[in-house]
Amino acid sequence: MKRVVVFLIVSFTLGLVSNLVQAEELTLDQCINMAIEKRASIVRARGNASQAGAEKLSALGAFLPNVRAGYSYSKGKTMDMDPVRTIPTVYDTMIVTIAKDGDTARDAMIYPVAYESYDEQDEGPSKSWSLSADMYIFNAANFFNYAAASASNERARLNVLASEQDLISSVKISYYAYLAAVENVDVQEEAVLRAEEQLKLIESRFELGSASKSDVLRQKVLAGNDHLALLRAKNGVIRAHADLCYTIGLDPREDHKFSTKYRVREYAGTLDEAIGFSIGHNPRLLSAQKMADQSRHTLRAAKASYLPYVAGSASYRKFTGTQGYPYDMEYSSNSYSVGFSVSWNIFDGFSREQRVNSAKVFRNNSLADLADSRNLTVASVKTSYSEIGQYKKQIEVSQENVAAAQEDLRITQEKYNLGAATILDLLNAQVTLKEAQVALIRVQFDLNLAVARLENAMGKM
């Protein structure tokens, strides 16, 4: 019973370790996700999109009023006043008799008899609150500037998608190249084993006198060449591994594991469907269209500078303060103002003409770039689509070549054992099989790359 428990624990542990090892192997989708998060090109594209969003918000702000609020506070003292300020401190009363038209009246009059002098005076505190706003009531350029900023913002978003799509394509190319290099190593190892087995067989026949020394030497040369080919294939894996790590954004010095599982990709749609999809979804083509839209709005905004514009303003101010000279007084005030202005730039030294001309050049260049981008997209779709058909047929032929080469090697081996074939026939059969296997690997991954290029041209992630 204890042995059973120990066996289950060991099996569970080995299974857990195996799963962890497998989890460390990065699949193509994981490589793509890591690359999108790490590569500097994506970071820059996203930063440009953020900046374009801020510019669009700024263009929208041109329709809104500029609002300003203010507050001020002051308190001070006036010193060394000349003449000196005097304030009455003692008063006396005097009775005055007034006669007018035979009538008399008596009145008391108060007058100062003593004074106190001051040569300084506190002033304030004084406080002021203000609120003001102004905005364009009509400025045609603002409408076109906002439309241009919106197109620019959308173009920046599409550029992020285009950058991600290009990076995905690069990751696929590097990943497939790595897988092809790994499979090439398998083929070369198989060729080395086959050559060594053949060498042992020929050496045995040489010892029995049924093979010549030349046969042994020729087979040794072939085995040596296969070992060199295997070494080159392993170096190719190292290069492909480093290139894939760089493309993803990983440190090539680290021993990253990549899954070697893959499937041969296909595209089942028609050429017209692929072209139609690319016209509506290729982010670089859509970005070029947004650039053309932006250039049109920019030209309209430049032409709008020939029109007058109307601005309005409003303000409100509240003040409270204390005045100490020539006499004490507290006072306050409220004030407001509203108004509008009309401006028309009649002549500005041909600056408007320069802006309009630059905007026209921008528009014409954008329209030309759009046409080139559309033609390039369609050409890329047609080229990749035709390559897919070619590689599909080539895979069938390559598979048949491998089967034929395997059968030819088997027959040639039997003939050589019977003395009906020379060592050259046997060597050629071995080389032909290896070349057919390598060619099959190459064309399978060429098909995957062609599908990846087609998806890139169509705008599929």
C-alpha positions as a Markdown table, in Angstrom:
| # | Residue | x | y | z |
|---|---|---|---|---|
| 1 | Met | 0.0 | 0.0 | 0.0 |
| 2 | Lys | 2.8 | 2.4 | 0.8 |
| 3 | Arg | 4.4 | 1.7 | -2.5 |
| 4 | Val | 1.2 | 2.6 | -4.2 |
| 5 | Val | 1.0 | 5.9 | -2.3 |
| 6 | Val | 4.6 | 6.7 | -3.1 |
| 7 | Phe | 4.0 | 5.9 | -6.8 |
| 8 | Leu | 1.0 | 8.2 | -6.9 |
| 9 | Ile | 2.9 | 11.0 | -5.2 |
| 10 | Val | 5.9 | 10.6 | -7.6 |
| 11 | Ser | 3.5 | 10.5 | -10.6 |
| 12 | Phe | 1.7 | 13.6 | -9.5 |
| 13 | Thr | 4.9 | 15.5 | -8.9 |
| 14 | Leu | 6.3 | 14.5 | -12.3 |
| 15 | Gly | 3.1 | 15.5 | -13.9 |
| 16 | Leu | 3.2 | 18.8 | -12.2 |
| 17 | Val | 6.8 | 19.4 | -13.2 |
| 18 | Ser | 5.9 | 18.4 | -16.8 |
| 19 | Asn | 3.1 | 20.9 | -16.8 |
| 20 | Leu | 5.3 | 23.7 | -15.5 |
| 21 | Val | 7.9 | 22.9 | -18.2 |
| 22 | Gln | 5.2 | 23.0 | -20.8 |
| 23 | Ala | 3.8 | 26.2 | -19.4 |
| 24 | Glu | 7.2 | 27.8 | -19.9 |
| 25 | Glu | 7.0 | 27.1 | -23.6 |
| 26 | Leu | 5.7 | 30.2 | -25.3 |
| 27 | Thr | 3.2 | 29.8 | -28.1 |
| 28 | Leu | 2.8 | 32.0 | -31.1 |
| 29 | Asp | -0.1 | 33.9 | -29.5 |
| 30 | Gln | 1.8 | 34.4 | -26.3 |
| 31 | Cys | 4.8 | 35.7 | -28.3 |
| 32 | Ile | 2.5 | 38.2 | -30.1 |
| 33 | Asn | 0.9 | 39.5 | -26.9 |
| 34 | Met | 4.3 | 39.9 | -25.3 |
| 35 | Ala | 5.7 | 41.8 | -28.3 |
| 36 | Ile | 2.7 | 44.2 | -28.3 |
| 37 | Glu | 3.3 | 45.0 | -24.7 |
| 38 | Lys | 7.1 | 45.4 | -24.9 |
| 39 | Arg | 8.2 | 46.8 | -28.3 |
| 40 | Ala | 9.1 | 50.5 | -28.4 |
| 41 | Ser | 7.3 | 51.0 | -31.8 |
| 42 | Ile | 4.0 | 50.2 | -30.1 |
| 43 | Val | 4.7 | 52.5 | -27.2 |
| 44 | Arg | 5.5 | 55.4 | -29.5 |
| 45 | Ala | 2.4 | 54.8 | -31.6 |
| 46 | Arg | 0.2 | 54.8 | -28.5 |
| 47 | Gly | 1.9 | 57.9 | -27.3 |
| 48 | Asn | 1.2 | 59.6 | -30.7 |
| 49 | Ala | -2.4 | 58.5 | -30.3 |
| 50 | Ser | -2.6 | 60.1 | -26.9 |
| 51 | Gln | -1.2 | 63.3 | -28.2 |
| 52 | Ala | -3.7 | 63.3 | -31.1 |
| 53 | Gly | -6.5 | 62.9 | -28.6 |
| 54 | Ala | -5.3 | 65.9 | -26.6 |
| 55 | Glu | -5.1 | 68.0 | -29.8 |
| 56 | Lys | -8.7 | 67.0 | -30.7 |
| 57 | Leu | -9.8 | 68.1 | -27.2 |
| 58 | Ser | -8.0 | 71.4 | -27.7 |
| 59 | Ala | -9.7 | 71.9 | -31.0 |
| 60 | Leu | -13.1 | 71.3 | -29.3 |
| 61 | Gly | -12.1 | 73.9 | -26.7 |
| 62 | Ala | -12.1 | 76.6 | -29.3 |
| 63 | Phe | -15.9 | 76.5 | -29.3 |
| 64 | Leu | -16.1 | 77.0 | -25.5 |
| 65 | Pro | -15.6 | 80.3 | -23.6 |
| 66 | Asn | -12.3 | 81.2 | -22.0 |
| 67 | Val | -13.2 | 81.8 | -18.3 |
| 68 | Arg | -11.0 | 83.6 | -15.8 |
| 69 | Ala | -11.5 | 84.3 | -12.1 |
| 70 | Gly | -9.5 | 86.5 | -9.9 |
| 71 | Tyr | -9.1 | 87.6 | -6.3 |
| 72 | Ser | -7.0 | 90.4 | -4.9 |
| 73 | Tyr | -6.3 | 91.6 | -1.4 |
| 74 | Ser | -4.3 | 94.6 | -0.2 |
| 75 | Lys | -3.5 | 96.3 | 3.0 |
| 76 | Gly | -1.0 | 99.1 | 3.6 |
| 77 | Lys | 0.1 | 102.2 | 5.5 |
| 78 | Thr | 0.8 | 105.8 | 4.4 |
| 79 | Met | 3.7 | 107.5 | 6.3 |
| 80 | Asp | 5.4 | 110.9 | 6.4 |
| 81 | Met | 2.2 | 112.7 | 5.2 |
| 82 | Asp | 2.7 | 116.4 | 4.3 |
| 83 | Pro | 0.6 | 118.3 | 5.3 |
| 84 | Val | 0.2 | 116.4 | 8.5 |
| 85 | Arg | -3.4 | 115.1 | 9.1 |
| 86 | Thr | -5.2 | 116.7 | 12.1 |
| 87 | Ile | -8.2 | 115.2 | 13.9 |
| 88 | Pro | -10.3 | 117.3 | 16.4 |
| 89 | Thr | -10.1 | 116.0 | 20.0 |
| 90 | Val | -11.9 | 118.8 | 22.1 |
| 91 | Tyr | -15.0 | 120.8 | 21.1 |
| 92 | Asp | -16.7 | 123.9 | 22.5 |
| 93 | Thr | -20.2 | 125.3 | 22.1 |
| 94 | Met | -21.1 | 128.9 | 21.2 |
| 95 | Ile | -24.6 | 130.4 | 21.1 |
| 96 | Val | -25.2 | 132.5 | 18.0 |
| 97 | Thr | -28.1 | 134.9 | 17.5 |
| 98 | Ile | -29.4 | 135.4 | 14.0 |
| 99 | Ala | -31.7 | 138.3 | 13.1 |
| 100 | Lys | -33.6 | 138.3 | 9.8 |
| 101 | Asp | -36.7 | 140.3 | 8.7 |
| 102 | Gly | -37.3 | 141.5 | 12.2 |
| 103 | Asp | -37.1 | 138.0 | 13.7 |
| 104 | Thr | -34.3 | 136.7 | 15.7 |
| 105 | Ala | -33.2 | 133.1 | 16.2 |
| 106 | Arg | -30.6 | 131.6 | 18.5 |
| 107 | Asp | -28.6 | 128.5 | 17.5 |
| 108 | Ala | -25.8 | 126.5 | 19.2 |
| 109 | Met | -22.7 | 125.9 | 17.1 |
| 110 | Ile | -20.1 | 123.3 | 18.0 |
| 111 | Tyr | -16.5 | 124.0 | 17.0 |
| 112 | Pro | -13.2 | 122.3 | 17.7 |
| 113 | Val | -10.8 | 123.9 | 20.1 |
| 114 | Ala | -8.0 | 121.2 | 20.3 |
| 115 | Tyr | -6.5 | 119.0 | 17.6 |
| 116 | Glu | -4.3 | 115.8 | 17.4 |
| 117 | Ser | -1.9 | 115.5 | 14.5 |
| 118 | Tyr | -1.0 | 112.3 | 12.5 |
| 119 | Asp | 1.7 | 111.9 | 9.9 |
| 120 | Glu | 0.7 | 108.3 | 9.0 |
| 121 | Gln | -2.5 | 106.5 | 8.1 |
| 122 | Asp | -3.5 | 102.8 | 7.7 |
| 123 | Glu | -5.1 | 102.0 | 4.4 |
| 124 | Gly | -7.2 | 99.0 | 3.6 |
| 125 | Pro | -7.8 | 96.2 | 3.7 |
| 126 | Ser | -9.1 | 96.2 | 0.2 |
| 127 | Lys | -10.6 | 93.0 | -1.5 |
| 128 | Ser | -11.6 | 92.4 | -5.0 |
| 129 | Trp | -13.3 | 89.5 | -6.8 |
| 130 | Ser | -13.6 | 89.2 | -10.6 |
| 131 | Leu | -15.0 | 86.8 | -13.1 |
| 132 | Ser | -14.7 | 87.2 | -16.9 |
| 133 | Ala | -15.3 | 85.2 | -20.0 |
| 134 | Asp | -14.9 | 85.6 | -23.7 |
| 135 | Met | -15.4 | 83.3 | -26.7 |
| 136 | Tyr | -15.8 | 83.3 | -30.5 |
| 137 | Ile | -19.4 | 83.6 | -31.5 |
| 138 | Phe | -18.6 | 82.8 | -35.1 |
| 139 | Asn | -15.2 | 81.6 | -36.4 |
| 140 | Ala | -15.5 | 79.3 | -39.4 |
| 141 | Ala | -11.9 | 78.1 | -39.1 |
| 142 | Asn | -12.8 | 76.4 | -35.7 |
| 143 | Phe | -15.2 | 74.0 | -37.3 |
| 144 | Phe | -12.7 | 72.9 | -39.9 |
| 145 | Asn | -9.9 | 72.7 | -37.4 |
| 146 | Tyr | -12.0 | 70.4 | -35.2 |
| 147 | Ala | -12.8 | 68.2 | -38.2 |
| 148 | Ala | -9.1 | 68.0 | -39.1 |
| 149 | Ala | -8.2 | 67.2 | -35.5 |
| 150 | Ser | -10.9 | 64.4 | -35.4 |
| 151 | Ala | -9.5 | 62.9 | -38.6 |
| 152 | Ser | -5.9 | 63.1 | -37.1 |
| 153 | Asn | -7.1 | 61.4 | -33.9 |
| 154 | Glu | -8.6 | 58.6 | -35.8 |
| 155 | Arg | -5.6 | 58.3 | -38.0 |
| 156 | Ala | -3.4 | 58.0 | -34.9 |
| 157 | Arg | -5.6 | 55.2 | -33.6 |
| 158 | Leu | -5.3 | 53.4 | -37.0 |
| 159 | Asn | -1.6 | 53.9 | -36.9 |
| 160 | Val | -1.5 | 52.0 | -33.6 |
| 161 | Leu | -3.4 | 49.1 | -35.2 |
| 162 | Ala | -1.0 | 49.3 | -38.2 |
| 163 | Ser | 2.0 | 49.2 | -35.9 |
| 164 | Glu | 0.6 | 46.2 | -34.0 |
| 165 | Gln | -0.3 | 44.5 | -37.2 |
| 166 | Asp | 3.2 | 45.0 | -38.6 |
| 167 | Leu | 4.7 | 43.7 | -35.4 |
| 168 | Ile | 2.4 | 40.7 | -35.4 |
| 169 | Ser | 3.6 | 39.9 | -38.9 |
| 170 | Ser | 7.2 | 40.3 | -37.9 |
| 171 | Val | 6.7 | 37.9 | -34.9 |
| 172 | Lys | 5.0 | 35.4 | -37.2 |
| 173 | Ile | 7.9 | 35.5 | -39.6 |
| 174 | Ser | 10.5 | 35.1 | -36.9 |
| 175 | Tyr | 8.5 | 32.4 | -35.2 |
| 176 | Tyr | 8.0 | 30.4 | -38.3 |
| 177 | Ala | 11.7 | 30.8 | -39.2 |
| 178 | Tyr | 12.6 | 29.5 | -35.7 |
| 179 | Leu | 10.3 | 26.5 | -36.2 |
| 180 | Ala | 11.7 | 25.8 | -39.6 |
| 181 | Ala | 15.2 | 25.9 | -38.2 |
| 182 | Val | 14.2 | 23.4 | -35.4 |
| 183 | Glu | 12.7 | 21.0 | -37.9 |
| 184 | Asn | 15.7 | 21.4 | -40.1 |
| 185 | Val | 17.8 | 20.2 | -37.2 |
| 186 | Asp | 15.6 | 17.1 | -36.9 |
| 187 | Val | 16.0 | 16.3 | -40.5 |
| 188 | Gln | 19.8 | 16.8 | -40.3 |
| 189 | Glu | 20.0 | 14.6 | -37.2 |
| 190 | Glu | 18.0 | 11.9 | -39.0 |
| 191 | Ala | 20.4 | 12.3 | -42.0 |
| 192 | Val | 23.4 | 11.9 | -39.7 |
| 193 | Leu | 22.0 | 8.8 | -38.1 |
| 194 | Arg | 21.2 | 7.4 | -41.5 |
| 195 | Ala | 24.7 | 8.1 | -42.8 |
| 196 | Glu | 26.4 | 6.6 | -39.7 |
| 197 | Glu | 24.2 | 3.4 | -40.1 |
| 198 | Gln | 25.2 | 3.2 | -43.7 |
| 199 | Leu | 28.9 | 3.7 | -42.8 |
| 200 | Lys | 28.7 | 0.8 | -40.3 |
| 201 | Leu | 27.1 | -1.3 | -42.9 |
| 202 | Ile | 29.6 | -0.5 | -45.6 |
| 203 | Glu | 32.5 | -1.0 | -43.2 |
| 204 | Ser | 31.1 | -4.5 | -42.3 |
| 205 | Arg | 30.9 | -5.3 | -46.0 |
| 206 | Phe | 34.4 | -4.0 | -46.5 |
| 207 | Glu | 35.7 | -6.3 | -43.8 |
| 208 | Leu | 33.9 | -9.2 | -45.6 |
| 209 | Gly | 35.4 | -8.1 | -48.9 |
| 210 | Ser | 32.1 | -7.2 | -50.6 |
| 211 | Ala | 32.8 | -3.5 | -50.6 |
| 212 | Ser | 35.8 | -1.4 | -51.6 |
| 213 | Lys | 37.8 | 1.0 | -49.6 |
| 214 | Ser | 36.5 | 3.7 | -51.9 |
| 215 | Asp | 33.0 | 3.0 | -50.8 |
| 216 | Val | 33.9 | 3.4 | -47.1 |
| 217 | Leu | 35.7 | 6.7 | -47.8 |
| 218 | Arg | 32.9 | 8.1 | -49.8 |
| 219 | Gln | 30.4 | 7.2 | -47.1 |
| 220 | Lys | 32.7 | 8.8 | -44.5 |
| 221 | Val | 32.7 | 12.0 | -46.6 |
| 222 | Leu | 28.9 | 12.0 | -46.7 |
| 223 | Ala | 28.7 | 11.4 | -43.0 |
| 224 | Gly | 31.1 | 14.2 | -42.4 |
| 225 | Asn | 29.1 | 16.6 | -44.6 |
| 226 | Asp | 26.0 | 15.6 | -42.7 |
| 227 | His | 27.6 | 16.4 | -39.4 |
| 228 | Leu | 28.6 | 19.8 | -40.8 |
| 229 | Ala | 25.1 | 20.4 | -42.0 |
| 230 | Leu | 23.8 | 19.4 | -38.6 |
| 231 | Leu | 26.1 | 21.9 | -37.0 |
| 232 | Arg | 25.0 | 24.7 | -39.4 |
| 233 | Ala | 21.4 | 23.8 | -38.6 |
| 234 | Lys | 22.0 | 24.1 | -34.9 |
| 235 | Asn | 23.7 | 27.4 | -35.4 |
| 236 | Gly | 20.6 | 28.4 | -37.5 |
| 237 | Val | 18.4 | 27.6 | -34.5 |
| 238 | Ile | 20.5 | 29.8 | -32.3 |
| 239 | Arg | 20.3 | 32.7 | -34.7 |
| 240 | Ala | 16.6 | 32.2 | -35.2 |
| 241 | His | 16.0 | 32.0 | -31.5 |
| 242 | Ala | 17.9 | 35.3 | -30.9 |
| 243 | Asp | 16.0 | 37.0 | -33.7 |
| 244 | Leu | 12.7 | 35.8 | -32.3 |
| 245 | Cys | 13.6 | 37.0 | -28.8 |
| 246 | Tyr | 14.5 | 40.4 | -30.2 |
| 247 | Thr | 11.4 | 40.7 | -32.2 |
| 248 | Ile | 9.3 | 39.9 | -29.1 |
| 249 | Gly | 11.3 | 42.2 | -26.9 |
| 250 | Leu | 12.9 | 39.5 | -24.7 |
| 251 | Asp | 16.5 | 39.3 | -23.6 |
| 252 | Pro | 18.3 | 37.0 | -26.1 |
| 253 | Arg | 20.7 | 36.0 | -23.4 |
| 254 | Glu | 18.0 | 34.2 | -21.5 |
| 255 | Asp | 17.0 | 30.6 | -22.4 |
| 256 | His | 13.4 | 31.1 | -23.5 |
| 257 | Lys | 11.4 | 28.1 | -24.6 |
| 258 | Phe | 9.1 | 28.3 | -27.6 |
| 259 | Ser | 6.5 | 25.8 | -28.5 |
| 260 | Thr | 7.2 | 23.8 | -31.7 |
| 261 | Lys | 3.6 | 23.0 | -32.3 |
| 262 | Tyr | 2.1 | 24.6 | -35.4 |
| 263 | Arg | -0.4 | 23.9 | -38.2 |
| 264 | Val | -0.1 | 24.7 | -41.8 |
| 265 | Arg | -2.2 | 27.8 | -42.4 |
| 266 | Glu | -4.7 | 28.3 | -45.2 |
| 267 | Tyr | -7.0 | 30.9 | -46.7 |
| 268 | Ala | -10.4 | 29.7 | -48.0 |
| 269 | Gly | -11.7 | 32.9 | -49.5 |
| 270 | Thr | -11.6 | 34.2 | -53.1 |
| 271 | Leu | -9.2 | 36.9 | -54.4 |
| 272 | Asp | -12.1 | 39.4 | -54.8 |
| 273 | Glu | -13.2 | 38.8 | -51.2 |
| 274 | Ala | -9.6 | 39.3 | -50.0 |
| 275 | Ile | -9.3 | 42.6 | -51.9 |
| 276 | Gly | -12.7 | 43.9 | -50.7 |
| 277 | Phe | -11.8 | 43.1 | -47.1 |
| 278 | Ser | -8.5 | 44.8 | -47.4 |
| 279 | Ile | -10.0 | 48.0 | -48.7 |
| 280 | Gly | -12.3 | 48.3 | -45.7 |
| 281 | His | -10.0 | 47.0 | -43.0 |
| 282 | Asn | -6.3 | 47.6 | -43.8 |
| 283 | Pro | -5.3 | 50.1 | -41.1 |
| 284 | Arg | -2.5 | 51.7 | -43.1 |
| 285 | Leu | -4.9 | 52.3 | -46.0 |
| 286 | Leu | -7.6 | 53.6 | -43.7 |
| 287 | Ser | -5.0 | 55.8 | -42.0 |
| 288 | Ala | -4.1 | 57.3 | -45.5 |
| 289 | Gln | -7.8 | 58.0 | -46.0 |
| 290 | Lys | -8.0 | 59.8 | -42.7 |
| 291 | Met | -4.9 | 61.8 | -43.7 |
| 292 | Ala | -6.6 | 62.8 | -46.9 |
| 293 | Asp | -9.7 | 63.9 | -44.9 |
| 294 | Gln | -7.5 | 65.9 | -42.5 |
| 295 | Ser | -5.8 | 67.6 | -45.4 |
| 296 | Arg | -9.2 | 68.7 | -46.9 |
| 297 | His | -10.3 | 70.1 | -43.6 |
| 298 | Thr | -7.0 | 71.9 | -43.1 |
| 299 | Leu | -7.4 | 73.6 | -46.5 |
| 300 | Arg | -10.9 | 74.7 | -45.6 |
| 301 | Ala | -9.7 | 76.1 | -42.3 |
| 302 | Ala | -6.9 | 78.1 | -44.2 |
| 303 | Lys | -9.5 | 79.5 | -46.6 |
| 304 | Ala | -11.8 | 80.4 | -43.7 |
| 305 | Ser | -9.2 | 83.0 | -42.6 |
| 306 | Tyr | -10.6 | 85.2 | -45.3 |
| 307 | Leu | -13.9 | 85.5 | -43.4 |
| 308 | Pro | -14.7 | 87.8 | -40.5 |
| 309 | Tyr | -15.2 | 86.4 | -37.1 |
| 310 | Val | -17.3 | 87.6 | -34.2 |
| 311 | Ala | -16.2 | 87.4 | -30.5 |
| 312 | Gly | -18.2 | 88.1 | -27.3 |
| 313 | Ser | -17.1 | 89.0 | -23.8 |
| 314 | Ala | -18.6 | 89.4 | -20.3 |
| 315 | Ser | -17.1 | 90.4 | -16.9 |
| 316 | Tyr | -18.2 | 91.0 | -13.3 |
| 317 | Arg | -16.3 | 92.7 | -10.5 |
| 318 | Lys | -17.0 | 93.2 | -6.8 |
| 319 | Phe | -14.8 | 95.4 | -4.6 |
| 320 | Thr | -14.8 | 96.3 | -0.9 |
| 321 | Gly | -12.2 | 98.5 | 0.7 |
| 322 | Thr | -11.3 | 101.2 | 3.3 |
| 323 | Gln | -9.8 | 104.6 | 2.5 |
| 324 | Gly | -8.0 | 106.5 | 5.3 |
| 325 | Tyr | -7.0 | 109.8 | 3.7 |
| 326 | Pro | -8.1 | 112.6 | 3.6 |
| 327 | Tyr | -10.8 | 111.1 | 5.8 |
| 328 | Asp | -11.9 | 107.6 | 6.8 |
| 329 | Met | -14.3 | 105.9 | 4.5 |
| 330 | Glu | -15.4 | 102.3 | 3.8 |
| 331 | Tyr | -16.8 | 101.7 | 0.4 |
| 332 | Ser | -17.7 | 98.9 | -2.0 |
| 333 | Ser | -18.8 | 98.5 | -5.6 |
| 334 | Asn | -20.2 | 96.0 | -8.1 |
| 335 | Ser | -19.6 | 96.3 | -11.8 |
| 336 | Tyr | -20.2 | 94.3 | -14.9 |
| 337 | Ser | -19.8 | 94.6 | -18.7 |
| 338 | Val | -20.9 | 92.7 | -21.8 |
| 339 | Gly | -19.9 | 93.3 | -25.4 |
| 340 | Phe | -19.0 | 91.8 | -28.7 |
| 341 | Ser | -16.5 | 92.6 | -31.5 |
| 342 | Val | -16.2 | 91.9 | -35.2 |
| 343 | Ser | -12.9 | 91.5 | -36.8 |
| 344 | Trp | -11.9 | 91.0 | -40.4 |
| 345 | Asn | -8.4 | 90.5 | -41.5 |
| 346 | Ile | -8.3 | 92.4 | -44.8 |
| 347 | Phe | -4.5 | 92.1 | -45.5 |
| 348 | Asp | -1.8 | 90.4 | -43.5 |
| 349 | Gly | 1.2 | 90.5 | -45.8 |
| 350 | Phe | 0.2 | 87.4 | -47.8 |
| 351 | Ser | 0.4 | 85.1 | -44.8 |
| 352 | Arg | -3.0 | 83.7 | -45.5 |
| 353 | Glu | -2.0 | 83.0 | -49.1 |
| 354 | Gln | 1.0 | 81.1 | -47.8 |
| 355 | Arg | -1.1 | 79.0 | -45.5 |
| 356 | Val | -3.6 | 78.2 | -48.2 |
| 357 | Asn | -0.9 | 77.2 | -50.6 |
| 358 | Ser | 0.7 | 74.9 | -47.9 |
| 359 | Ala | -2.7 | 73.4 | -47.2 |
| 360 | Lys | -3.2 | 72.7 | -50.9 |
| 361 | Val | 0.2 | 71.0 | -51.2 |
| 362 | Phe | -0.7 | 68.9 | -48.1 |
| 363 | Arg | -4.0 | 67.9 | -49.6 |
| 364 | Asn | -2.5 | 67.0 | -53.0 |
| 365 | Asn | 0.3 | 64.9 | -51.3 |
| 366 | Ser | -2.2 | 63.2 | -49.1 |
| 367 | Leu | -4.4 | 62.2 | -52.1 |
| 368 | Ala | -1.4 | 60.9 | -53.9 |
| 369 | Asp | -0.3 | 58.9 | -50.9 |
| 370 | Leu | -3.8 | 57.5 | -50.6 |
| 371 | Ala | -3.8 | 56.3 | -54.2 |
| 372 | Asp | -0.4 | 54.7 | -53.7 |
| 373 | Ser | -1.5 | 53.1 | -50.5 |
| 374 | Arg | -4.6 | 51.6 | -52.1 |
| 375 | Asn | -2.6 | 50.3 | -55.1 |
| 376 | Leu | 0.1 | 48.8 | -52.8 |
| 377 | Thr | -2.6 | 47.1 | -50.6 |
| 378 | Val | -4.3 | 45.5 | -53.6 |
| 379 | Ala | -0.9 | 44.5 | -55.1 |
| 380 | Ser | 0.1 | 42.9 | -51.8 |
| 381 | Val | -3.1 | 41.0 | -51.5 |
| 382 | Lys | -2.9 | 39.7 | -55.1 |
| 383 | Thr | 0.8 | 38.7 | -54.7 |
| 384 | Ser | 0.2 | 36.9 | -51.4 |
| 385 | Tyr | -2.9 | 35.2 | -52.7 |
| 386 | Ser | -1.1 | 33.8 | -55.7 |
| 387 | Glu | 1.8 | 32.6 | -53.6 |
| 388 | Ile | -0.7 | 30.7 | -51.4 |
| 389 | Gly | -2.0 | 28.8 | -54.4 |
| 390 | Gln | 1.6 | 28.1 | -55.6 |
| 391 | Tyr | 2.8 | 26.9 | -52.2 |
| 392 | Lys | -0.3 | 24.6 | -51.7 |
| 393 | Lys | 0.5 | 22.9 | -55.0 |
| 394 | Gln | 4.2 | 22.8 | -54.1 |
| 395 | Ile | 3.5 | 21.1 | -50.8 |
| 396 | Glu | 1.7 | 18.3 | -52.6 |
| 397 | Val | 4.7 | 17.9 | -55.0 |
| 398 | Ser | 7.2 | 18.1 | -52.1 |
| 399 | Gln | 5.3 | 15.4 | -50.1 |
| 400 | Glu | 5.3 | 13.2 | -53.2 |
| 401 | Asn | 9.1 | 13.9 | -53.6 |
| 402 | Val | 9.7 | 12.8 | -50.0 |
| 403 | Ala | 7.7 | 9.6 | -50.5 |
| 404 | Ala | 9.5 | 8.9 | -53.8 |
| 405 | Ala | 12.9 | 9.7 | -52.2 |
| 406 | Gln | 12.2 | 7.3 | -49.3 |
| 407 | Glu | 11.2 | 4.6 | -51.7 |
| 408 | Asp | 14.2 | 5.2 | -53.9 |
| 409 | Leu | 16.6 | 5.0 | -51.0 |
| 410 | Arg | 15.0 | 1.7 | -49.9 |
| 411 | Ile | 15.3 | 0.2 | -53.3 |
| 412 | Thr | 18.8 | 1.6 | -53.8 |
| 413 | Gln | 19.9 | 0.1 | -50.4 |
| 414 | Glu | 18.6 | -3.3 | -51.5 |
| 415 | Lys | 20.3 | -3.0 | -54.8 |
| 416 | Tyr | 23.6 | -2.0 | -53.2 |
| 417 | Asn | 23.4 | -4.9 | -50.8 |
| 418 | Leu | 22.9 | -7.2 | -53.8 |
| 419 | Gly | 25.7 | -5.5 | -55.7 |
| 420 | Ala | 23.4 | -4.1 | -58.3 |
| 421 | Ala | 24.0 | -0.5 | -57.4 |
| 422 | Thr | 27.2 | 1.5 | -56.7 |
| 423 | Ile | 28.1 | 3.5 | -53.6 |
| 424 | Leu | 27.4 | 6.7 | -55.7 |
| 425 | Asp | 23.9 | 5.6 | -56.3 |
| 426 | Leu | 23.4 | 5.0 | -52.6 |
| 427 | Leu | 24.9 | 8.4 | -51.6 |
| 428 | Asn | 22.8 | 10.2 | -54.2 |
| 429 | Ala | 19.7 | 8.5 | -52.8 |
| 430 | Gln | 20.6 | 9.6 | -49.3 |
| 431 | Val | 21.2 | 13.2 | -50.4 |
| 432 | Thr | 18.1 | 13.3 | -52.4 |
| 433 | Leu | 15.9 | 12.2 | -49.5 |
| 434 | Lys | 17.4 | 14.8 | -47.2 |
| 435 | Glu | 17.0 | 17.6 | -49.8 |
| 436 | Ala | 13.4 | 16.5 | -50.3 |
| 437 | Gln | 12.7 | 16.6 | -46.6 |
| 438 | Val | 14.3 | 20.0 | -46.2 |
| 439 | Ala | 12.4 | 21.3 | -49.2 |
| 440 | Leu | 9.1 | 20.1 | -47.7 |
| 441 | Ile | 9.8 | 21.9 | -44.4 |
| 442 | Arg | 10.7 | 25.1 | -46.3 |
| 443 | Val | 7.6 | 25.2 | -48.5 |
| 444 | Gln | 5.3 | 24.4 | -45.5 |
| 445 | Phe | 6.6 | 27.4 | -43.7 |
| 446 | Asp | 6.6 | 29.5 | -46.9 |
| 447 | Leu | 2.9 | 28.8 | -47.0 |
| 448 | Asn | 2.4 | 30.0 | -43.5 |
| 449 | Leu | 4.4 | 33.1 | -44.3 |
| 450 | Ala | 2.3 | 33.8 | -47.4 |
| 451 | Val | -0.9 | 33.5 | -45.4 |
| 452 | Ala | 0.6 | 35.8 | -42.7 |
| 453 | Arg | 1.4 | 38.3 | -45.5 |
| 454 | Leu | -2.1 | 38.1 | -46.9 |
| 455 | Glu | -3.7 | 38.6 | -43.5 |
| 456 | Asn | -1.4 | 41.6 | -43.0 |
| 457 | Ala | -2.4 | 43.1 | -46.3 |
| 458 | Met | -6.1 | 42.4 | -45.6 |
| 459 | Gly | -5.9 | 44.1 | -42.2 |
| 460 | Lys | -6.5 | 40.9 | -40.1 |
| 461 | Met | -4.6 | 40.7 | -36.8 |
